[in-house]
Amino acid sequence: MKFIAVIPARYAASRFPGKLLQALGDKSVLAHTYLAVKNAAVFDEVIIATDHQIIVDAMRDYNAQVVLTSPDHTSGSDRIAEAVSHLNIDVVVNVQGDEPFIHHETLHLLKNAFENDVNEMIDVVTLKEKISHTAEIQNPNLVKVITDKDDFAIYFSRATIPYQRDTGFVAPYFKHIGVYAFRKNALMKFSQLPPGILEQSEKLEQLRYLENGFKIKVIETDKKTIGIDTPEDLEAAIRFLREMEQ
């Protein structure tokens, strides 16, 4: 099974333009992410797929393989589909460029899920992390996920799901970690489908998979990560990096 990683790196992020090239210690956010994925020793190949020459130039110092893709893609998955369309691979992992603290054990979980899926029931594998703080649960920038008893995704939302109707029972809450592993054939089918109503409403590309009947396995991890969507997230990441280095 050929297993590669692609890091979609859109330069003009809507909430925080240019965030991938922001300084995080002595490297950019994207450089930290790339090196974490490369050094995990999980993948046969690691590719950065971007829409801007400035990303290409910035990653030259790391000898990264960078592919220029169309600036018109509406999601990271669409960008990855263009980057891998000509490659002979089995599984491609989408690691968001703003996940600089992605852990190697987390990436191994994704690989193991496909290696153990002998009946090929899984189209996509992704991750979740338990959360308990009210501010996180109610934060629309933290996507929540609910699953069935077999850990297949039922829904992803920026809203607080499940809704807490009564005070006598508290359901666990999980945030979605934006790392995906796709079978290549599922990814290519996805890229040919138009965004559906749910995806357009929540601005979550994974809902296009659910709307079209794809099976998404969601694995719990306890490895903490900090996705960087806002300047405040970057400040939190800087503090986290300083604590790691102490």
C-alpha positions in Angstrom: 0.0 0.0 0.0 1.5 3.3 -1.1 0.8 5.9 1.5 1.6 9.6 0.9 0.9 12.9 2.6 -0.2 16.2 0.9 -0.2 19.5 2.8 -2.7 21.9 1.2 -1.2 25.4 1.6 -3.6 28.1 0.5 -1.9 31.5 1.0 -4.9 33.8 1.3 -6.8 32.1 4.2 -10.1 34.0 4.8 -9.8 34.3 8.6 -6.0 34.9 8.8 -4.4 35.7 5.4 -0.8 34.5 5.1 -1.0 32.6 8.4 1.1 29.7 7.1 4.1 31.9 6.7 3.7 33.5 10.1 6.7 33.0 12.4 6.4 30.3 15.1 9.7 30.4 16.9 12.5 30.2 14.3 10.3 28.7 11.5 7.1 29.5 9.8 3.9 27.6 10.7 4.0 25.7 7.4 7.7 24.7 7.9 6.9 23.3 11.3 4.0 21.3 9.9 6.1 20.0 6.9 9.0 18.9 9.1 6.6 17.2 11.6 5.0 15.2 8.8 8.4 14.5 7.1 10.0 13.3 10.3 7.2 11.1 11.3 8.6 8.4 9.0 5.1 7.3 8.0 4.9 8.3 4.4 6.4 7.2 1.1 6.3 10.8 0.0 5.3 14.3 1.4 4.0 17.0 -1.0 2.9 20.6 -0.4 0.1 21.7 -2.7 -0.3 25.5 -2.9 -1.9 28.2 -4.9 0.8 30.8 -4.6 4.4 31.2 -5.7 5.3 32.8 -2.4 4.7 29.4 -0.6 7.0 27.7 -3.2 9.7 30.2 -2.6 9.4 30.0 1.2 9.8 26.2 1.3 12.9 26.0 -0.9 15.2 26.1 2.2 13.6 22.8 3.3 14.0 21.0 0.0 10.3 20.4 0.1 8.4 19.0 -2.9 5.9 21.8 -3.7 3.2 21.6 -6.4 1.4 24.7 -7.7 -2.3 24.1 -8.1 -5.3 26.1 -9.3 -6.2 29.1 -7.1 -9.9 28.4 -7.7 -10.3 25.3 -5.4 -13.0 25.7 -2.8 -11.5 23.1 -0.4 -8.2 21.5 0.6 -9.4 18.1 -0.7 -10.1 19.6 -4.2 -6.5 21.0 -4.2 -5.1 17.6 -3.2 -7.1 15.8 -5.8 -5.4 17.9 -8.5 -2.0 17.3 -7.0 -2.3 13.5 -6.9 -4.5 12.8 -9.9 -1.6 11.5 -11.9 0.1 9.5 -9.1 -0.1 5.7 -8.6 -1.0 5.7 -4.9 -3.5 3.9 -2.6 -4.0 6.4 0.3 -3.3 10.1 0.6 -3.3 11.9 3.9 -4.4 15.6 4.0 -2.5 17.3 6.8 -3.6 20.9 7.1 -0.7 23.3 6.8 -1.8 25.1 10.1 -1.3 21.9 12.3 2.4 22.5 13.3 2.2 20.1 16.3 0.8 17.1 14.5 2.2 14.0 16.3 3.8 11.0 14.6 1.6 8.6 16.6 -1.5 10.4 15.3 -0.3 9.8 11.7 0.4 6.2 12.4 -3.2 5.8 13.6 -4.5 6.8 10.2 -2.2 4.4 8.4 -3.1 1.5 10.7 -6.8 2.1 10.1 -6.5 1.4 6.4 -4.1 -1.5 6.8 -6.6 -3.1 9.1 -9.6 -2.4 6.8 -9.4 -5.7 5.0 -12.9 -5.5 3.6 -12.3 -1.9 2.4 -15.4 -0.5 4.2 -13.6 2.8 4.9 -13.4 5.7 2.4 -11.9 8.3 4.7 -10.3 8.2 8.1 -10.0 11.3 10.4 -9.5 12.1 14.0 -11.2 13.5 17.1 -10.1 14.7 20.5 -12.3 14.9 23.6 -13.0 18.4 24.9 -14.7 19.6 28.1 -14.3 23.4 28.4 -17.4 25.3 27.6 -15.5 27.9 25.6 -14.2 25.2 23.3 -17.5 23.4 23.0 -19.3 26.6 21.9 -16.5 28.0 19.7 -17.6 27.9 16.0 -14.0 27.8 14.9 -13.6 24.4 16.6 -15.6 21.8 14.6 -17.4 19.2 16.6 -18.1 15.6 15.4 -20.6 12.9 16.5 -20.2 9.3 15.5 -22.2 6.0 15.6 -21.3 3.1 17.8 -18.7 1.9 15.3 -17.0 5.3 15.2 -18.3 6.3 11.7 -19.1 9.9 11.4 -22.8 11.0 11.7 -22.2 14.7 11.4 -19.6 17.5 11.7 -20.7 21.0 12.8 -19.5 24.3 14.0 -22.5 24.3 16.3 -22.5 22.6 19.7 -23.4 19.0 19.0 -24.9 17.0 20.6 -27.3 19.6 22.1 -27.5 19.4 25.9 -31.3 19.3 26.6 -31.4 18.1 30.2 -29.0 18.7 33.0 -29.1 15.1 34.3 -27.0 13.7 31.5 -23.8 15.1 30.0 -22.7 13.6 26.7 -19.0 13.7 25.8 -18.0 16.3 23.3 -15.3 15.8 20.6 -13.6 18.3 18.4 -12.6 17.3 14.9 -8.9 17.4 14.1 -8.5 18.4 10.5 -6.4 15.6 9.3 -7.8 13.2 6.8 -6.7 10.0 5.1 -8.5 9.1 1.8 -8.5 6.2 -0.5 -7.4 7.8 -3.7 -10.5 6.6 -5.6 -12.8 8.2 -2.9 -10.9 11.4 -3.2 -11.1 11.6 -7.0 -14.9 10.9 -6.8 -15.2 13.6 -4.2 -13.5 16.1 -6.4 -16.0 15.5 -9.2 -19.0 16.3 -6.9 -20.4 19.8 -6.4 -20.5 21.2 -2.9 -23.8 20.3 -1.2 -26.2 22.3 0.9 -24.6 21.2 4.2 -21.0 22.0 3.0 -22.1 25.4 1.7 -23.9 26.2 5.0 -21.1 25.1 7.4 -18.2 25.6 5.1 -16.9 22.1 6.0 -15.7 20.0 3.1 -16.1 16.7 5.0 -19.9 17.2 4.8 -19.6 16.7 1.0 -18.5 13.1 1.8 -21.4 12.5 4.2 -24.0 14.0 1.9 -22.9 11.6 -0.8 -22.8 8.4 1.3 -19.0 8.0 1.9 -18.0 6.3 5.1 -15.8 8.3 7.4 -14.1 6.5 10.2 -13.3 8.8 13.2 -10.5 7.7 15.5 -10.0 9.3 19.0 -6.6 10.5 19.9 -5.2 12.1 23.1 -2.3 13.8 21.3 -2.9 17.5 21.8 -2.8 19.7 18.7 -3.3 23.4 18.0 -4.8 24.4 14.7 -4.1 28.0 13.7 -7.1 29.8 12.3 -6.8 33.2 14.0 -4.1 35.5 15.4 -5.1 34.4 18.8 -4.5 30.7 17.9 -1.0 31.7 16.8 -0.3 33.3 20.1 -1.5 30.1 21.8 0.8 28.1 19.5 3.8 30.3 20.4 3.2 29.8 24.1 2.8 26.0 23.6 6.1 25.9 21.6 7.9 27.8 24.4 6.6 25.3 27.0 7.8 22.4 24.8 11.2 23.9 24.5 11.7 24.5 28.3 
